[in-house]
């Protein structure tokens, strides 16, 4: 099993060369240090198309865990995300398509934070959100000693192993909780935004601290389950999950059965 994903947090010098931090972002990080949320800001652990993720050492106010700092990039791509905001009843008073680039970025960051709050309060395994402002989101770091937990696609487990079955069942249970308790649809779920980490990083007092546990990440596009496109995006999520786990040699339930399962509170995965 892969212990880590991507790279360990870089040094300050490497982080400076990346040049990804503007003045506003640096100010938010300074505030986080002054407020005790983090003790020290380290370098990049992940770079995606729309955001950079950094590692920071835990502060007195971070709940005993290191902190992940997600900084959304000021890129044009967010202009194409209007469908995920405009149809969401929580943002009816905000016209995403007519907002300026900076305002769009702020709305997207707020949306991810609010989605994580709803998911975490509903028992969905996600990184615990801590705070946000502008285009910067602070949350619990899922990893150890600056190394991030691996994505589902990065772990090395023998095909057909019972461990894959367990991870599949955990993923499906998480999607069910997300829909029936948090009333959200992820909207972009795949093996790229499901992490696998020791349960001690997710739960305060797990029965087995080293047992593998999935965690769903990247919630900016997640929508309320009453969104006009919620069913279409949920079915797409379920299809991607099934395709991945079938490649790992797991027998999954059918797509219609999966849809019924995740949309029915308390339903068993396999009858």
Secondary structure, DSSP 8 states (H G I E B T S, - for coil): ----BS-----HHHHHHHT---HHHHHHHHHHHHTTSEEEEEEEEEE-SSEEEEEEEE-TTTTSS-EEEEEE---GGGGGGTHHHHT-GGGTT--TTTS-HHHHHHHHHHHHHHHHHHHHHTT--B--EEEEETTEEEEE--EETTEE-EEGGG----TT-HHHHHHHHHHHHHHHHHHHTS-EE-SS-STTSEEEEEGGGT-TT-SSTTSEEEEE---TT-EETTSTTHHHHHHHHHHHHHHHHHHTT-----HHHHHHHHHSTT--S--
